[in-house]
Amino acid sequence: MTTDTYHPASSLRWESVTSAEAGFDPMRLEAAVALAQSSSVGQSEGDIETMTRLGCAGEAYTEIIGPMRNRGDHNGMIVRHGRIVAEWGDVRRVDMAFSITKSFLSTVAGLAWKEGLFDFDTPVRHSVPDLFDEGMNRDITWEHLLRQTSAWEGVLWDKPAWAVNKDRVAAGAIGPTNIKPGAAFEYNDVRVNLLAFALLRVWGRPLPQILRERVMGKIGATTTWDWFGYKNSWVNLSGQWVQSVSGGGHWGGGLHISTRDLALWGLLTLREGLWNGVEMLSRDWIQREISPGEANPAYGFVNWNIRPSTDGQPRRPVFYTTGSTRGDAGTTAQNSVTIDRDRDIMIVLRWMNGDRLEEVTRSILRSADD
């Protein structure tokens, strides 16, 4: 990692440098940005709620129960050594982040772990007994929840755990699977929402409040972002009604945030939790976030890891978080944050054609290679 420790004063007061000053090949980066701009998913014919319903097609529950926001046009940012190298489109517009929200859930979990509110191998039932007190649910640990290997069976916010598994729905397999916690990976929004609820219980405070006070407010994010749950995810916590947030926009809700604020959080992750010499997140947590899981080596703590082969040489895992919904003509509308520590680069792309996302990301990274 570079020794340059520049951190922007805020998402609105952020220094820029030329591509050459940042160590990019200017022509190659210009071509990469042009490729990104030409790879937009396009302007949707329907609103975001319609696209989300299409994304839920084949599931048992398709009702939208959380706030939605019509999307903007494609935009993006490239940051190297902490400074903006390129940005295009309306990077200050607030948009739904979809499953990028899961990575912010990991951030709040990291803060809780740092506070000693849970340990990885501790059964979650010690903190949240009512949802983990039956059958194999009793054996679920916090690490199982974070790695999406919990195999939890039950109903949360009126949606059973099998509701998002289209294969199980098609086969009518709606009973317990008898899969042991930790044995198998399943990308499951109900169980991610369960993680959010469990974290609410151990914090005893709304998660957006924790995130704003402990992280986003301190690194200079605006106040335009918000984090929502569902109309039926309100719970009585110590005599006050608070909303348990969702881990994505699958049924609405989730994180709504601008590209600039998203990039600030990405830079904090790139800096391994340090901001102007202050440890916001434990470096140990950041390392665990990107560590490969046994059931799925490509998945860390509700985050993806990839190893880009831009030059054929092995590299440290690249942190990669993404959220998607349906776009035009059946394509996937993708939002992503990619962090390459070897190159000290962070990329945010919004409303990309999912089929082009990997090509665009690799093209940007290659333009920084000698």
ROVEX-501045 format. One line per 10 residues: number of its first residue (from 1); their letters; for each residue x, y, z of C-alpha. Coordinates in Angstrom, 1 decimal, decimal comma. Each point is the difference from the previous one (the first is absolute). Layout:
N
NUM> a> X:Y:Z  ...
//
This chain:
370
1> mttdtyhpas> 0,0:0,0:0,0  1,2:3,5:-0,7  1,4:2,1:2,9  -2,2:2,9:-1,2  -2,6:0,4:2,8  -2,2:2,7:-1,5  -3,6:0,0:1,2  -2,6:2,4:-1,4  -1,5:2,5:2,4  -3,4:-1,2:-1,1
11> slrwesvtsa> -1,8:-1,6:-3,0  -0,6:3,5:-1,3  3,6:1,3:0,6  2,1:-2,6:-1,7  3,3:0,7:-1,9  0,4:-1,1:-3,6  3,2:-0,8:-1,9  0,6:-0,8:-3,6  0,2:-3,6:-1,2  3,8:0,4:-0,7
21> eagfdpmrle> 0,6:1,4:3,5  -1,8:-3,0:1,5  2,2:-2,4:-2,0  -2,5:-1,0:-2,7  0,6:-0,2:-3,7  -2,2:2,9:-1,0  -1,1:-1,5:-3,4  -0,8:-3,4:1,5  -1,9:1,5:2,9  -2,0:2,3:-2,4
31> aavalaqsss> -0,9:-3,1:-2,1  -1,0:-1,9:3,2  -2,3:2,9:1,1  -1,5:0,1:-3,5  -0,6:-3,7:0,2  -1,8:0,5:3,4  -2,1:2,8:-1,4  -1,0:-2,1:-3,0  -0,9:-2,9:2,3  -2,8:1,6:1,9
41> vgqsegdiet> -3,1:-2,1:0,5  -1,9:2,8:-1,7  -3,1:1,9:1,2  -2,6:-2,4:1,2  -3,4:0,0:-1,6  -1,6:-0,8:3,4  0,6:1,3:3,5  2,3:-1,6:2,5  -2,9:-1,8:1,7  -1,0:-1,7:-3,2
51> mtrlgcagea> 3,6:-1,1:-0,6  0,2:-1,3:3,6  -3,2:-2,0:-0,4  1,5:-1,5:-3,2  3,1:-0,9:2,0  -2,2:-1,9:2,5  -1,8:-1,9:-2,7  -0,1:-3,7:0,8  0,2:0,6:3,8  -2,9:-0,6:2,4
61> yteiigpmrn> -0,2:3,6:1,1  0,2:3,0:-2,4  -1,7:2,8:2,0  2,1:3,1:0,4  -0,1:0,9:3,7  2,8:2,6:0,3  0,7:3,4:-1,4  1,1:0,2:-3,7  1,6:2,7:-2,0  0,0:0,4:-3,8
71> rgdhngmivr> 3,5:-0,3:-1,3  2,2:2,5:-1,6  2,3:-0,3:-3,0  3,3:-1,8:-0,1  2,8:1,7:1,9  3,4:-0,9:1,5  3,2:0,9:1,8  3,6:-1,2:0,0  2,2:0,9:3,0  3,7:-0,7:0,4
81> hgrivaewgd> 2,2:0,8:2,9  -3,1:1,6:1,6  -0,6:2,6:-2,8  -2,5:0,1:-2,7  1,4:-1,0:-3,4  -3,2:-0,1:-2,0  -3,7:0,4:0,6  -2,9:0,3:-2,4  -3,8:0,4:0,3  -1,9:1,2:3,0
91> vrrvdmafsi> 2,2:-1,4:2,8  -2,0:2,0:2,7  -3,3:-1,5:-0,8  -1,4:-2,3:2,6  -0,9:-3,5:-1,4  -0,9:-3,4:1,4  3,1:-2,0:0,7  -1,7:-3,4:0,1  2,3:-2,7:1,3  2,9:2,3:0,6
101> tksflstvag> -2,0:0,6:3,1  1,3:-3,4:1,3  3,5:1,4:0,1  -1,2:2,9:2,2  -1,6:-2,6:2,2  3,4:-1,6:0,3  1,4:3,4:1,0  -2,6:0,3:2,9  0,8:-3,6:1,0  3,7:0,9:0,1
111> lawkeglfdf> -0,7:2,9:2,3  -2,0:-2,4:2,3  2,8:-2,5:0,0  2,5:2,7:0,9  -2,3:0,9:2,9  0,0:-3,6:1,2  -3,7:-0,4:-0,7  0,5:-3,5:-1,6  2,7:-2,4:-1,0  0,2:-2,1:-3,2
121> dtpvrhsvpd> -0,5:-3,4:1,5  -2,7:1,0:2,5  -3,5:-1,4:-0,7  -2,3:2,9:-0,9  -2,7:-1,5:2,3  2,0:1,4:3,0  -0,9:3,5:-1,3  -3,2:-0,6:-1,9  -1,6:-3,1:1,5  -3,5:0,3:-1,4
131> lfdegmnrdi> 1,1:-0,5:-3,6  2,7:-2,6:0,6  -1,4:-2,3:2,6  -1,3:-2,9:-2,1  1,7:-2,9:-1,8  3,3:0,7:-1,8  -0,7:3,8:0,3  1,5:-0,4:3,5  3,4:-0,8:-1,6  0,2:3,1:-2,2
141> twehllrqts> 2,9:2,3:0,9  0,6:3,6:-1,0  2,6:-1,2:-2,6  -2,7:-2,2:-1,6  -2,3:3,1:-0,4  2,9:2,1:-1,3  1,0:-2,6:-2,6  -3,5:-0,8:-1,1  0,4:-3,6:1,1  -2,5:0,0:2,9
151> awegvlwdkp> -2,6:-2,2:-1,6  -2,5:1,7:2,4  -3,5:-1,2:-0,4  -2,9:2,2:1,1  -2,1:3,1:-0,9  1,1:3,6:0,3  -2,1:3,0:-1,0  -2,6:-2,4:-1,3  2,5:-1,7:-2,4  1,2:-3,5:0,6
161> awavnkdrva> 3,7:-0,8:-0,7  -0,9:-2,1:-3,0  -1,9:2,9:-1,7  3,0:1,3:-2,1  1,2:-3,4:-1,1  -1,7:-0,4:-3,4  1,0:-3,6:-0,4  -1,6:-0,9:3,4  -3,1:1,9:-0,9  -0,3:-1,7:-3,4
171> agaigptnik> 0,5:-3,4:1,6  -2,4:0,7:2,9  2,8:-0,6:2,4  -1,2:2,3:2,7  0,9:-2,0:3,1  3,2:-0,3:2,0  3,0:-1,1:-2,1  2,0:-1,6:2,9  3,1:1,8:-1,3  2,4:0,6:2,9
181> pgaafeyndv> 1,2:3,5:0,7  3,3:0,7:-1,8  -0,4:-2,8:-2,5  -1,3:1,9:-3,0  0,0:3,5:-1,4  -3,4:1,5:-1,0  -0,4:3,7:-1,1  -3,2:0,6:1,9  -1,6:3,4:0,7  -2,2:-1,3:2,8
191> rvnllafall> 3,1:-1,2:1,9  1,9:3,2:-0,6  -3,0:1,9:1,4  0,3:-2,3:3,0  3,6:1,1:0,4  -1,2:3,6:0,0  -2,6:-0,7:2,6  2,5:-1,9:2,2  2,3:3,0:-0,2  -2,8:2,3:1,0
201> rvwgrplpqi> -0,6:-2,1:3,0  3,6:-0,1:1,2  0,5:3,8:-0,6  -3,4:0,9:1,4  0,0:3,0:-2,4  -1,0:0,5:-3,6  2,8:-1,1:-2,4  -0,2:3,2:-2,2  0,6:2,0:3,2  3,1:-2,1:0,8
211> lrervmgkig> 1,3:0,3:-3,5  -0,5:3,8:-0,1  1,6:0,7:3,4  2,9:-2,5:-0,2  1,0:0,2:-3,7  -1,8:2,1:-2,6  -0,2:3,2:2,1  3,6:-0,2:0,9  1,4:-0,6:-3,6  -1,9:2,9:-1,4
221> atttwdwfgy> -3,1:-1,6:-1,7  -3,0:2,2:-0,7  -3,3:-0,4:1,8  -1,8:-1,0:-3,2  0,4:-3,8:0,5  -2,4:-2,2:1,9  -0,5:-3,6:0,8  -3,5:-1,5:0,1  -1,8:-3,2:1,0  -3,5:-1,1:-0,7
231> knswvnlsgq> -3,4:1,2:1,0  -0,3:-3,1:2,2  3,5:0,0:1,5  -0,7:2,4:2,8  0,7:-1,4:3,5  -0,3:1,2:3,6  3,4:0,4:1,4  0,2:1,1:3,6  -3,3:1,8:-0,3  0,7:1,7:-3,3
241> wvqsvsgggh> -1,1:-1,1:-3,5  3,0:-0,3:-2,4  0,3:-1,4:-3,5  2,2:-3,0:-0,6  1,7:0,8:-3,3  0,3:-2,3:-3,0  3,2:-1,3:-1,5  -0,9:1,1:-3,5  -2,8:1,2:-2,3  -1,5:-3,4:-0,8
251> wggglhistr> -3,4:1,0:1,3  0,8:3,7:0,2  1,9:1,8:2,7  3,7:-0,4:0,5  2,6:2,7:-0,4  -0,7:3,1:-2,1  3,2:1,9:-0,6  1,9:2,2:-2,5  3,1:-1,2:-1,9  2,1:2,6:1,8
261> dlalwglltl> -1,0:-1,2:3,5  0,3:-3,7:-1,1  3,5:0,8:-1,2  1,0:1,5:3,4  -1,0:-3,2:1,7  1,9:-1,9:-2,7  3,1:2,0:0,7  -0,3:-0,8:3,7  0,0:-3,7:-0,9  2,9:0,5:-2,3
271> reglwngvem> 1,9:1,7:2,9  -0,8:-3,1:2,1  -2,2:1,8:2,5  2,4:3,0:0,7  -1,0:3,6:-0,7  2,5:2,8:0,7  1,7:-2,3:2,5  -3,1:-0,9:1,9  -1,2:-3,6:0,0  -3,6:0,0:-1,1
281> lsrdwiqrei> -0,1:-3,7:-0,6  2,3:-2,7:1,3  2,6:-1,0:-2,6  -0,5:-3,6:1,2  -3,7:0,3:-0,9  0,9:1,4:-3,5  2,3:-3,0:-0,6  -2,7:-2,4:1,1  -2,6:1,7:-2,2  2,0:-1,0:-3,1
291> spgeanpayg> 1,2:-3,4:1,3  -1,4:-3,0:-2,0  -2,6:-2,1:1,6  0,2:-3,8:0,0  -3,4:-0,5:-1,7  0,6:2,7:-2,6  3,6:1,3:-0,3  -1,2:3,0:-2,1  -2,1:1,3:2,9  1,2:1,7:3,2
301> fvnwnirpst> -2,2:1,8:2,5  -3,0:0,9:-2,1  2,5:1,2:-2,6  1,4:-1,5:-3,2  3,7:-0,6:-0,7  1,4:-0,4:-3,5  3,5:-0,4:-1,3  0,2:1,9:-3,3  2,4:-1,5:-2,5  0,8:3,2:-1,9
311> dgqprrpvfy> 3,6:-1,0:-0,5  -0,1:-3,7:0,7  1,8:0,5:3,4  -1,5:-1,0:3,3  -1,1:2,9:2,2  -1,5:0,6:3,4  -3,8:-0,4:0,0  -1,8:3,0:-1,4  -2,9:1,1:2,2  -3,1:0,1:-2,2
321> ttgstrgdag> -3,5:0,9:1,1  -3,0:0,3:-2,3  -3,7:0,5:-0,2  -2,3:-0,6:-2,9  -3,5:0,1:-1,3  -1,6:-0,5:-3,4  0,7:2,3:-2,8  -1,1:0,3:-3,6  -0,6:-3,0:-2,2  0,7:-2,4:2,8
331> ttaqnsvtid> 3,5:1,3:0,8  1,2:0,5:3,5  0,4:3,6:1,3  3,2:-0,2:2,1  1,5:2,2:2,7  3,4:-0,8:1,3  2,9:1,1:2,2  3,4:-1,6:-0,9  3,1:0,4:2,2  3,4:-1,1:-1,2
341> rdrdimivlr> 2,5:0,5:2,8  3,0:-1,0:-2,1  -0,6:2,9:-2,4  -1,6:2,3:2,7  -3,1:0,5:-2,2  -3,6:0,2:0,9  -2,8:0,0:-2,7  -3,7:0,7:0,4  -2,3:-0,8:-3,0  -3,7:0,6:0,0
351> wmngdrleev> -2,7:-1,4:-2,3  2,4:-2,1:-2,1  -1,1:-2,7:-2,4  0,9:-3,0:2,2  1,4:-1,9:-3,0  2,6:2,7:-0,5  0,9:0,7:3,6  3,0:-2,3:0,2  1,4:1,1:-3,3  -0,2:3,7:1,0
361> trsilrsadd> 1,5:-0,6:3,4  3,0:-1,9:-1,4  0,5:2,6:-2,7  0,2:2,8:2,6  2,5:-2,0:2,2  2,1:-1,0:-3,0  0,4:3,7:-1,0  2,0:0,5:3,3  2,5:-2,8:-0,8  3,4:0,8:-1,4
//
